[in-house]
Amino acid sequence: MHDVIIIGAGPAGCTAAIYAARYKLKTLVLYADLGQMSYAHEVWNYPGIEKIAGTELSGKMMQQAVKQGAELKNEDVVQIKKQKSGFLISTNANKYESKAVILASGLKHKKLNLKGEKEYTGKGVSYCVTCDGPLFADKDVVVIGASNSAVMAALMLKEYAKSVTILCRSEVKADAASMEIIKKSNKIKIINGEPLEIKGERFVKAIKLKDNKEIKAEGVFVEIGLEPSLELAKQLKLKLEKGYIKVNAEQNTNIKNVFAAGNITNRTSLKQIITAAAEGAIAAQTAYRQAK
Ligand SMILES: Cc1cc2nc3c(=O)[nH]c(=O)nc-3n(C[C@H](O)[C@H](O)[C@H](O)COP(=O)(O)OP(=O)(O)OC[C@H]3O[C@@H](n4cnc5c(N)ncnc54)[C@H](O)[C@@H]3O)c2cc1C
């Protein structure tokens, strides 16, 4: 029986683990991947560190959690069940018991749910330019989206790809400086249209639009925003507010001994590393106080 199981190894989960382990709680962190921070090419706004790659900061936080005595396991949590005492947590590989749970499972990329999207994920369809951009050297790629993140993706892709098309329903909305670079680039163009299907053979070949036109594409980057990962919250019947887990100032949810921290909560609209880390620290402290 663990004192606390933390789901997620982003800044919220790792900070919760560092604090919980220092409180001498038997702490296990279960994580599916490195989370959003690892997509950050460079982080410039974490106090005390002038500039660092997201993956490096992620590695440092995980190492620190382990050094303080937490155990970290790369397993995907698929189910949480409330038991008479504590919780039973099932992953893709094992089952664990814990007296308390801290949900720090962050945000995930929204899907378009187009025909072909799931089939070609990893075969040309991607949700992460930082991770997959270099694989599309000298290829024609399409970025679907209209926000700042779609523009950032296009700017990054132009360093590798032969051509970059931003496909959006109406207007692209991004900061003026980025839009200026887009306008001047002879590699990037913006097309208005609604995607209907992602087509291909073994790999992606084109996007079919609702007006039946097709855009040639060997890579499709979906950049339509992020949403909370709520599957586990729903299993526990946690209360939500505006789509995020509702917590109080001590990171308590509506279920006793279930805490939430980081981007998944309704606590702040500033979804950043520092705010996630702060919520993780508070969640661990509350778990410790309530365990006593
Ligand atoms: C491209 C990009 C650049 C960014 N740049 C900056 C920046 O410069 N500065 C800044 O402050 N912020 C930046 N951010 C935001 C920052 O990364 C997030 O605010 C922060 O990572 C949120 O932390 P978190 O711990 O809540 O969630 P995450 O870091 O997303 O971690 C979530 C964790 O939960 C795990 N998880 C989810 N579901 C399960 C499950 N079922 N089972 C097991 N594990 C699960 C994931 O695997 C992951 O380990 C950036 C984000 C992006 C995408």
The ligand as an SDF file (V2000), in Angstrom:
LIG
                    3D

 53 58  0  0  0  0  0  0  0  0999 V2000
    5.0790   23.6130  -27.1090 C   0  0  0  0  0  0  0  0  0  0  0  0
    4.8980   24.0590  -25.6830 C   0  0  0  0  0  0  0  0  0  0  0  0
    5.7570   25.0060  -25.1470 C   0  0  0  0  0  0  0  0  0  0  0  0
    5.6030   25.4280  -23.8160 C   0  0  0  0  0  0  0  0  0  0  0  0
    6.4900   26.3420  -23.3330 N   0  0  0  0  0  0  0  0  0  0  0  0
    6.3800   26.7180  -22.0230 C   0  0  0  0  0  0  0  0  0  0  0  0
    7.3240   27.6520  -21.4740 C   0  0  0  0  0  0  0  0  0  0  0  0
    8.2490   28.1140  -22.1500 O   0  0  0  0  0  0  0  0  0  0  0  0
    7.1680   28.0000  -20.1720 N   0  0  0  0  0  0  0  0  0  0  0  0
    6.1540   27.5120  -19.3810 C   0  0  0  0  0  0  0  0  0  0  0  0
    6.0880   27.8410  -18.1990 O   0  0  0  0  0  0  0  0  0  0  0  0
    5.2640   26.6380  -19.8850 N   0  0  0  0  0  0  0  0  0  0  0  0
    5.3420   26.2370  -21.1940 C   0  0  0  0  0  0  0  0  0  0  0  0
    4.4330   25.3490  -21.7080 N   0  0  0  0  0  0  0  0  0  0  0  0
    3.3310   24.9010  -20.8380 C   0  0  0  0  0  0  0  0  0  0  0  0
    3.7960   23.8140  -19.8590 C   0  0  0  0  0  0  0  0  0  0  0  0
    4.4660   22.8040  -20.5830 O   0  0  0  0  0  0  0  0  0  0  0  0
    2.5960   23.2420  -19.0860 C   0  0  0  0  0  0  0  0  0  0  0  0
    1.9310   24.2940  -18.4450 O   0  0  0  0  0  0  0  0  0  0  0  0
    3.0300   22.2080  -18.0560 C   0  0  0  0  0  0  0  0  0  0  0  0
    3.7750   21.1730  -18.6300 O   0  0  0  0  0  0  0  0  0  0  0  0
    1.8170   21.6240  -17.3300 C   0  0  0  0  0  0  0  0  0  0  0  0
    2.2550   20.7120  -16.3810 O   0  0  0  0  0  0  0  0  0  0  0  0
    1.3710   19.4980  -15.8460 P   0  0  0  0  0  0  0  0  0  0  0  0
    2.2520   18.7630  -14.8890 O   0  0  0  0  0  0  0  0  0  0  0  0
    0.0680   20.0000  -15.3720 O   0  0  0  0  0  0  0  0  0  0  0  0
    1.0450   18.6070  -17.1220 O   0  0  0  0  0  0  0  0  0  0  0  0
    2.0020   17.9000  -18.1570 P   0  0  0  0  0  0  0  0  0  0  0  0
    3.3490   18.5080  -18.1550 O   0  0  0  0  0  0  0  0  0  0  0  0
    1.2890   17.8870  -19.4570 O   0  0  0  0  0  0  0  0  0  0  0  0
    2.1390   16.4080  -17.6130 O   0  0  0  0  0  0  0  0  0  0  0  0
    1.0620   15.5260  -17.6370 C   0  0  0  0  0  0  0  0  0  0  0  0
    1.5510   14.1490  -17.2240 C   0  0  0  0  0  0  0  0  0  0  0  0
    0.4290   13.2830  -17.0120 O   0  0  0  0  0  0  0  0  0  0  0  0
    0.6890   12.0450  -17.6470 C   0  0  0  0  0  0  0  0  0  0  0  0
   -0.5710   11.3320  -17.9100 N   0  0  0  0  0  0  0  0  0  0  0  0
   -1.7120   11.7860  -18.5050 C   0  0  0  0  0  0  0  0  0  0  0  0
   -2.6390   10.8110  -18.5300 N   0  0  0  0  0  0  0  0  0  0  0  0
   -2.0680    9.7230  -17.9480 C   0  0  0  0  0  0  0  0  0  0  0  0
   -2.4990    8.3900  -17.6750 C   0  0  0  0  0  0  0  0  0  0  0  0
   -3.7170    7.9630  -18.0020 N   0  0  0  0  0  0  0  0  0  0  0  0
   -1.6290    7.5340  -17.0790 N   0  0  0  0  0  0  0  0  0  0  0  0
   -0.3770    7.9240  -16.7330 C   0  0  0  0  0  0  0  0  0  0  0  0
    0.0830    9.1830  -16.9630 N   0  0  0  0  0  0  0  0  0  0  0  0
   -0.7460   10.0530  -17.5570 C   0  0  0  0  0  0  0  0  0  0  0  0
    1.4650   12.4240  -18.8770 C   0  0  0  0  0  0  0  0  0  0  0  0
    2.1110   11.2900  -19.4070 O   0  0  0  0  0  0  0  0  0  0  0  0
    2.4250   13.4580  -18.2570 C   0  0  0  0  0  0  0  0  0  0  0  0
    3.4950   12.7990  -17.6170 O   0  0  0  0  0  0  0  0  0  0  0  0
    4.5660   24.9000  -23.0180 C   0  0  0  0  0  0  0  0  0  0  0  0
    3.7080   23.9310  -23.5540 C   0  0  0  0  0  0  0  0  0  0  0  0
    3.8540   23.5130  -24.8740 C   0  0  0  0  0  0  0  0  0  0  0  0
    2.9190   22.4730  -25.4390 C   0  0  0  0  0  0  0  0  0  0  0  0
  1  2  1  0
  2  3  1  0
  2 52  2  0
  3  4  2  0
  4  5  1  0
  4 50  1  0
  5  6  2  0
  6  7  1  0
  6 13  1  0
  7  8  2  0
  7  9  1  0
  9 10  1  0
 10 11  2  0
 10 12  1  0
 12 13  2  0
 13 14  1  0
 14 15  1  0
 14 50  1  0
 15 16  1  0
 16 17  1  0
 16 18  1  0
 18 19  1  0
 18 20  1  0
 20 21  1  0
 20 22  1  0
 22 23  1  0
 23 24  1  0
 24 25  2  0
 24 26  1  0
 24 27  1  0
 27 28  1  0
 28 29  2  0
 28 30  1  0
 28 31  1  0
 31 32  1  0
 32 33  1  0
 33 34  1  0
 33 48  1  0
 34 35  1  0
 35 36  1  0
 35 46  1  0
 36 37  1  0
 36 45  1  0
 37 38  2  0
 38 39  1  0
 39 40  1  0
 39 45  2  0
 40 41  1  0
 40 42  2  0
 42 43  1  0
 43 44  2  0
 44 45  1  0
 46 47  1  0
 46 48  1  0
 48 49  1  0
 50 51  2  0
 51 52  1  0
 52 53  1  0
M  END
$$$$
